[in-house]
Amino acid sequence: MRFPSFWISLLLLILGFLVYWPLGVVAIFLAALYHHFIPAIIYGAFMDILYGPPPVFLHFLHIPFTLLTVVFVVVILFAERILRRRKSAATL
């Protein structure tokens, strides 16, 4: 079911905005996991706007949540591609 997962990730994102930022990261990961790639990138952009660039040694990352979202999307797509190849090779 893809529709409820979107609302669950949106709820976690709102809680991440209001309460604690790791909930926002979980929301981004869930949205990417359930193939809601565009909303995941939008979530990451909202988190970047809300929290701004990180302090101290990671200050050169101006958009860390958006970059994290892109990494999540690439890793999920790459993992699915590998698993599909293994599954098709195992069934042959």
C-alpha positions in Angstrom: 0.0 0.0 0.0 1.7 3.1 -1.2 -0.9 5.7 -0.2 -0.8 5.2 3.6 3.0 5.2 3.6 3.0 8.7 2.1 0.8 10.0 4.9 2.9 8.2 7.5 6.1 9.7 6.2 4.4 13.1 6.0 3.3 12.8 9.6 6.8 11.9 10.7 8.2 14.8 8.7 5.8 17.2 10.5 6.9 15.8 13.8 10.5 16.1 12.7 9.9 19.8 12.0 8.2 20.4 15.3 9.9 18.1 17.7 13.2 16.4 16.7 15.1 16.4 13.5 15.9 12.6 13.3 12.2 12.0 12.8 12.4 14.1 9.7 15.3 11.9 8.5 13.2 8.8 9.1 10.4 10.4 7.1 12.7 11.1 4.2 14.0 7.5 4.3 10.5 6.1 4.4 9.4 8.2 1.5 12.4 7.1 -0.5 11.9 3.5 0.5 8.3 3.5 -0.7 9.3 5.1 -4.0 8.0 8.5 -3.3 11.1 10.1 -4.6 9.8 13.6 -5.5 8.2 14.1 -2.1 11.3 12.8 -0.4 13.4 15.4 -2.1 10.9 18.1 -1.2 11.0 16.9 2.4 14.8 17.2 2.3 14.5 20.7 0.9 12.1 21.7 3.6 14.4 20.3 6.3 17.3 22.3 4.8 15.2 25.5 4.8 14.1 24.9 8.4 17.5 24.0 9.9 19.9 25.7 7.6 23.5 24.6 7.0 25.1 22.5 9.7 27.6 24.1 12.1 31.3 23.4 12.7 33.1 20.9 10.5 30.2 20.2 8.1 29.5 23.9 7.3 30.5 23.3 3.6 27.3 21.2 3.2 24.7 23.8 2.5 21.9 21.3 1.8 22.7 18.2 3.9 19.2 16.8 4.0 18.7 17.1 0.3 22.0 15.4 -0.3 21.0 12.7 2.2 17.8 12.2 0.3 19.6 11.8 -3.0 21.9 9.2 -1.4 18.9 7.3 0.0 17.3 7.3 -3.5 20.4 6.1 -5.2 21.1 3.4 -2.7 17.5 2.1 -2.8 17.4 2.0 -6.6 20.9 0.3 -6.7 19.9 -2.3 -4.1 16.7 -3.1 -5.9 18.5 -3.5 -9.1 21.0 -5.9 -7.6 18.3 -7.9 -5.8 16.3 -8.2 -9.1 19.3 -9.5 -10.9 20.0 -12.1 -8.2 16.4 -13.1 -8.1 16.2 -13.5 -11.9 19.5 -15.4 -12.0 18.3 -17.7 -9.2 15.1 -18.6 -11.0 16.9 -19.5 -14.2 
